[in-house]
Amino acid sequence: MTRQTQGFVLVAVIWFIALIALVTAIIGNWMSGGLQGFAALRDRIVAEQELQSATNQVAYLMVSNYFSSRGLEVLSGDAWQQANQPRTLMLEVIPPKDSTYIGLDSRPYRFGHGVIALQDNKGLFNLSDAVGYTFGQIMEQYGVPAGDREMLFDRLEDYQNKGPFKRLNGANRDDYVRAGRTPPRDAPVITPWEPLRILGWDSETNLWHAREPFWDIATVSQSHGINPNTAPAMVLRTLPGLDDNTIKKLIEYRATNQIGNLYQMQELLGRQISISPLMISPFPGNNLRLKAAFPNDPLEHIVSIALTPTGDAPYRIDYAVELPRAADMQAALSAADVPGFPSLEQIP
């Protein structure tokens, strides 16, 4: 073999070895990516299974048990019979003090590998029943300028109501068409995110990117009144006469006690609250918001569950969305002292 031929063979061998190394690296990366993809898919499937299980258990509790001023009761047997004995002329149902219940003020519970939190919609700001004063209070907390608050309120009202006329600062169908936007549905909004479709609302970035975004304190349920046992601080601030100190006192009190009416609330806080007693509704509504987060799943799952006593089914899902996981749910996942959600053995 000549020296020239030997050189050619050596170069060919080097190229062949390099090719093998390249193919090996490609296959290794492909297998590594495949394994990572498989792990992500597995985590996603586990999260979906546990979310479905949580939704089913919460819905079952809503249908089979009942609400009280302290939350969603978990009773069976003698405790159930005892609780259903009428105690007053109003046929009030009073659960045993040591019985299990689930708080409905977004406190977290351990569920499977993740955490869930339930929120009574009567504790949230009702977009379907908004009034100018409370709306302005909410907008002020988000830093919305005074002039813009009236515009947002008028456009919210115009969006939800039929008719060719518009409010002073509102917008009708023609305004949406001129702006190249989808015209309003002329019906109540069906999710707390739908206001993003309303002219001007999407420009108020503080509403949607705050630490406690607007959708988190808003509801579209048809309930009336504010439940002081479940309302977050931002909603409680809409009540006349309440400041940060009294709100902190109220939230601390309701962690282990319940507020039954406006007069008890005034006695607790030591001041008058200038609203109609009918605005305070100490019992949960028939609609709950479920939030869930699971390890290795970057999303937060939100499901709205409503009882339908006059419908074809006992309950319905009003909406289900997925968002990047919020800081509070991340903290709950990492916490060691989160109580467990009642097991099936505790549910009748």
C-alpha positions as CSV (number, residue, x, y, z in Angstrom):
1,M,0.0,0.0,0.0
2,T,1.5,3.3,-1.0
3,R,2.0,6.2,1.5
4,Q,-0.7,8.2,-0.4
5,T,-3.2,5.3,-0.1
6,Q,-2.4,4.9,3.6
7,G,-3.1,8.6,4.2
8,F,-6.4,8.3,2.4
9,V,-7.4,5.3,4.6
10,L,-6.4,7.2,7.7
11,V,-8.5,10.2,6.8
12,A,-11.5,7.9,5.9
13,V,-11.2,6.2,9.3
14,I,-11.1,9.5,11.1
15,W,-14.1,10.7,9.3
16,F,-15.9,7.4,10.0
17,I,-15.2,7.7,13.7
18,A,-16.3,11.3,13.7
19,L,-19.5,10.2,11.9
20,I,-20.2,7.5,14.5
21,A,-19.6,10.0,17.3
22,L,-22.0,12.4,15.7
23,V,-24.7,9.8,15.2
24,T,-24.2,8.6,18.8
25,A,-24.6,12.2,20.1
26,I,-27.7,12.7,18.1
27,I,-29.2,9.5,19.3
28,G,-28.2,10.3,22.9
29,N,-29.8,13.7,22.7
30,W,-32.9,12.2,21.0
31,M,-33.3,9.6,23.7
32,S,-32.6,12.2,26.5
33,G,-35.2,14.5,25.0
34,G,-37.6,11.6,24.6
35,L,-37.2,10.6,28.2
36,Q,-37.7,14.2,29.3
37,G,-40.8,14.4,27.1
38,F,-42.1,11.1,28.5
39,A,-41.6,12.4,32.1
40,A,-43.4,15.6,31.4
41,L,-46.2,13.7,29.8
42,R,-46.4,11.4,32.8
43,D,-46.5,14.4,35.2
44,R,-49.2,16.0,33.0
45,I,-51.4,12.8,33.1
46,V,-51.0,12.5,36.9
47,A,-52.0,16.1,37.3
48,E,-55.1,15.7,35.1
49,Q,-56.1,12.6,36.9
50,E,-55.8,14.3,40.3
51,L,-57.6,17.4,39.0
52,Q,-60.5,15.2,37.8
53,S,-60.6,13.4,41.1
54,A,-60.6,16.7,43.1
55,T,-63.4,18.1,40.9
56,N,-65.5,15.0,41.3
57,Q,-65.0,14.9,45.1
58,V,-65.8,18.6,45.5
59,A,-68.9,18.3,43.3
60,Y,-70.0,15.2,45.2
61,L,-69.6,17.0,48.6
62,M,-71.6,20.0,47.2
63,V,-74.5,17.7,46.2
64,S,-74.5,15.2,49.1
65,N,-73.7,17.6,52.0
66,Y,-74.6,21.2,52.6
67,F,-73.1,24.6,53.2
68,S,-72.9,26.4,56.5
69,S,-71.5,29.8,57.6
70,R,-68.1,28.1,58.2
71,G,-67.9,26.4,54.8
72,L,-68.7,23.1,53.1
73,E,-69.7,20.5,55.7
74,V,-68.4,16.9,55.6
75,L,-70.9,14.9,57.7
76,S,-72.3,11.3,57.7
77,G,-74.3,9.0,60.0
78,D,-75.4,10.4,63.4
79,A,-73.6,13.7,62.8
80,W,-75.7,14.2,59.6
81,Q,-78.9,13.4,61.4
82,Q,-78.0,15.7,64.3
83,A,-77.1,18.6,62.1
84,N,-80.3,18.4,60.1
85,Q,-82.5,18.9,63.2
86,P,-84.1,22.4,62.9
87,R,-82.8,24.7,65.7
88,T,-84.6,27.9,65.0
89,L,-87.8,29.3,63.4
90,M,-85.6,29.8,60.3
91,L,-84.9,26.1,60.2
92,E,-81.2,26.8,60.5
93,V,-78.9,23.8,60.1
94,I,-76.2,23.7,62.8
95,P,-73.3,21.2,62.4
96,P,-71.6,19.7,65.4
97,K,-68.6,21.9,66.5
98,D,-66.1,19.0,66.2
99,S,-67.3,17.8,62.8
100,T,-65.2,18.1,59.6
101,Y,-65.7,21.0,57.2
102,I,-63.8,22.7,54.3
103,G,-63.1,26.4,54.4
104,L,-64.2,28.3,51.4
105,D,-61.9,31.3,51.6
106,S,-59.1,30.0,49.3
107,R,-57.2,28.3,52.2
108,P,-55.1,25.4,50.7
109,Y,-55.6,21.7,51.3
110,R,-53.3,18.8,50.5
111,F,-54.9,16.6,47.8
112,G,-52.9,13.7,46.4
113,H,-49.5,14.9,45.3
114,G,-50.7,18.5,45.0
115,V,-52.8,21.2,46.7
116,I,-56.3,22.6,46.1
117,A,-58.2,25.6,47.4
118,L,-61.9,26.4,47.3
119,Q,-63.4,29.9,47.1
120,D,-67.0,30.8,47.7
121,N,-68.1,33.0,44.9
122,K,-70.3,35.1,47.2
123,G,-67.1,36.3,48.8
124,L,-65.9,37.8,45.4
125,F,-66.7,40.9,43.5
126,N,-69.7,40.2,41.3
127,L,-69.3,41.4,37.7
128,S,-73.0,40.5,37.0
129,D,-74.3,42.7,39.8
130,A,-71.7,45.6,39.9
131,V,-72.6,48.9,41.3
132,G,-70.7,52.1,40.8
133,Y,-69.4,52.7,44.3
134,T,-68.0,49.2,45.0
135,F,-66.7,49.1,41.4
136,G,-64.8,52.3,42.0
137,Q,-63.4,51.0,45.2
138,I,-62.0,47.9,43.5
139,M,-60.5,49.9,40.6
140,E,-58.9,52.4,43.1
141,Q,-57.1,49.5,44.7
142,Y,-55.6,48.5,41.4
143,G,-54.4,52.1,40.7
144,V,-56.9,52.8,37.9
145,P,-57.2,56.6,37.4
146,A,-60.5,58.1,38.6
147,G,-61.5,59.1,35.0
148,D,-60.9,55.6,33.7
149,R,-63.0,54.0,36.4
150,E,-66.2,55.5,35.1
151,M,-65.3,54.5,31.5
152,L,-64.6,50.9,32.5
153,F,-67.9,50.7,34.5
154,D,-70.0,52.2,31.7
155,R,-68.4,49.9,29.1
156,L,-68.9,46.9,31.3
157,E,-72.6,47.7,31.6
158,D,-73.0,48.4,27.9
159,Y,-71.2,45.1,27.1
160,Q,-73.7,43.1,29.2
161,N,-76.9,44.9,28.1
162,K,-78.8,44.9,24.9
163,G,-79.9,48.1,23.1
164,P,-78.7,50.6,20.7
165,F,-78.0,53.3,23.3
166,K,-74.8,53.6,25.2
167,R,-73.8,55.2,28.5
168,L,-71.9,58.5,28.7
169,N,-68.5,56.8,28.7
170,G,-69.6,53.5,27.3
171,A,-69.3,51.7,23.9
172,N,-71.9,50.1,21.7
173,R,-71.6,47.6,18.9
174,D,-70.6,50.2,16.3
175,D,-67.7,51.3,18.4
176,Y,-66.4,47.7,18.5
177,V,-66.8,47.3,14.8
178,R,-64.9,50.5,14.1
179,A,-62.1,49.3,16.4
180,G,-61.9,46.0,14.6
181,R,-63.0,44.2,17.7
182,T,-65.5,41.4,18.3
183,P,-68.9,43.0,19.1
184,P,-70.3,42.5,22.6
185,R,-72.5,39.5,23.4
186,D,-75.2,41.8,25.0
187,A,-75.3,39.3,27.9
188,P,-73.7,38.9,31.3
189,V,-70.0,37.9,31.1
190,I,-69.4,34.2,31.6
191,T,-65.8,34.2,33.0
192,P,-63.8,36.7,34.9
193,W,-61.5,36.9,31.9
194,E,-64.1,38.0,29.4
195,P,-63.8,41.7,30.4
196,L,-60.5,41.6,28.4
197,R,-62.7,41.7,25.3
198,I,-64.3,45.0,26.5
199,L,-62.9,48.1,24.9
200,G,-60.4,49.8,27.2
201,W,-60.3,47.0,29.8
202,D,-57.3,45.3,28.2
203,S,-55.3,48.5,28.4
204,E,-55.5,48.5,32.2
205,T,-52.5,46.2,32.7
206,N,-52.6,46.6,36.5
207,L,-55.9,44.7,36.6
208,W,-54.4,41.6,35.0
209,H,-50.8,41.5,36.1
210,A,-51.0,42.5,39.8
211,R,-50.0,40.1,42.5
212,E,-53.7,39.5,43.1
213,P,-55.1,39.9,39.6
214,F,-58.6,41.1,39.0
215,W,-59.9,37.7,37.8
216,D,-58.8,36.3,41.2
217,I,-61.2,38.5,43.2
218,A,-64.1,38.6,40.6
219,T,-67.0,36.3,39.9
220,V,-69.7,36.0,37.3
221,S,-72.1,34.1,39.5
222,Q,-75.7,35.3,39.9
223,S,-75.5,35.5,43.7
224,H,-76.1,38.7,45.6
225,G,-74.5,40.2,48.7
226,I,-71.0,39.8,50.2
227,N,-70.1,36.8,52.4
228,P,-67.7,38.3,55.1
229,N,-66.6,34.8,56.1
230,T,-65.0,34.2,52.7
231,A,-64.3,37.6,51.0
232,P,-60.6,38.5,50.4
233,A,-59.3,41.7,51.8
234,M,-59.7,43.6,48.5
235,V,-63.5,42.9,48.5
236,L,-63.9,43.7,52.2
237,R,-62.3,47.1,51.5
238,T,-65.4,48.0,49.4
239,L,-67.5,48.0,52.6
240,P,-67.8,51.5,54.0
241,G,-65.9,52.0,57.3
242,L,-63.5,49.1,56.9
243,D,-59.8,49.9,56.9
244,D,-56.7,47.6,56.9
245,N,-56.7,47.2,60.7
246,T,-60.4,46.2,60.9
247,I,-60.1,43.9,57.9
248,K,-57.1,42.1,59.5
249,K,-59.1,41.7,62.7
250,L,-62.1,40.3,60.8
251,I,-59.9,37.8,58.8
252,E,-58.2,36.6,62.0
253,Y,-61.6,36.2,63.7
254,R,-63.2,34.2,61.0
255,A,-60.4,31.7,60.9
256,T,-62.0,30.0,63.9
257,N,-65.4,31.7,64.2
258,Q,-68.2,32.8,61.9
259,I,-69.9,36.1,61.3
260,G,-73.7,35.7,61.2
261,N,-74.9,39.1,60.2
262,L,-74.1,42.8,59.9
263,Y,-74.8,43.6,63.5
264,Q,-72.4,40.9,64.8
265,M,-69.8,42.3,62.3
266,Q,-70.3,45.8,63.7
267,E,-70.0,44.6,67.3
268,L,-66.8,42.7,66.4
269,L,-65.2,45.7,64.7
270,G,-66.5,48.3,67.1
271,R,-67.9,50.6,64.4
272,Q,-70.9,51.3,62.3
273,I,-70.9,50.0,58.7
274,S,-73.2,52.2,56.6
275,I,-74.8,49.6,54.3
276,S,-78.0,47.6,54.1
277,P,-78.0,44.5,56.2
278,L,-79.1,42.7,53.1
279,M,-75.7,43.4,51.5
280,I,-74.1,41.0,54.1
281,S,-74.8,37.4,53.2
282,P,-73.0,35.1,55.7
283,F,-73.7,31.8,53.9
284,P,-71.9,30.5,50.8
285,G,-73.6,30.5,47.4
286,N,-74.2,27.5,45.2
287,N,-71.1,28.2,43.1
288,L,-67.5,27.4,44.1
289,R,-64.1,28.0,42.4
290,L,-61.6,25.2,42.6
291,K,-57.9,26.0,42.2
292,A,-55.4,23.2,42.0
293,A,-51.6,22.9,41.5
294,F,-49.4,19.8,41.3
295,P,-45.7,19.1,41.4
296,N,-43.7,19.2,38.1
297,D,-46.7,20.8,36.5
298,P,-46.1,24.6,35.8
299,L,-49.8,25.3,35.4
300,E,-52.5,26.3,37.9
301,H,-55.9,24.7,37.1
302,I,-59.1,26.6,37.8
303,V,-62.6,25.1,37.7
304,S,-65.9,26.8,38.5
305,I,-68.5,24.3,39.8
306,A,-72.2,25.3,40.3
307,L,-75.1,23.4,41.8
308,T,-78.1,23.1,39.6
309,P,-81.0,21.9,41.7
310,T,-83.6,22.6,39.0
311,G,-81.5,21.3,36.1
312,D,-81.1,18.0,34.4
313,A,-77.9,17.3,36.3
314,P,-77.1,18.1,39.9
315,Y,-74.2,20.3,39.0
316,R,-72.4,21.9,36.1
317,I,-68.9,23.1,35.2
318,D,-69.2,26.8,34.2
319,Y,-65.6,27.1,33.1
320,A,-62.2,25.4,33.3
321,V,-58.9,27.2,32.6
322,E,-55.2,26.8,33.0
323,L,-52.8,29.5,33.9
324,P,-49.1,29.8,34.9
325,R,-48.9,28.8,38.6
326,A,-49.4,31.7,41.0
327,A,-47.1,32.4,43.9
328,D,-49.7,31.5,46.6
329,M,-50.2,28.0,45.2
330,Q,-46.5,27.5,44.7
331,A,-46.0,28.4,48.4
332,A,-48.8,26.0,49.4
333,L,-47.1,23.2,47.4
334,S,-43.9,23.8,49.3
335,A,-45.4,24.2,52.8
336,A,-45.3,21.3,55.2
337,D,-48.3,22.3,57.4
338,V,-51.1,22.3,54.8
339,P,-54.0,20.2,56.1
340,G,-55.3,17.3,54.1
341,F,-58.5,17.3,52.2
342,P,-61.1,15.0,53.7
343,S,-60.7,11.5,52.4
344,L,-63.5,9.5,50.7
345,E,-63.9,7.5,54.0
346,Q,-65.1,10.7,55.7
347,I,-67.6,11.5,53.0
348,P,-71.1,10.0,53.3
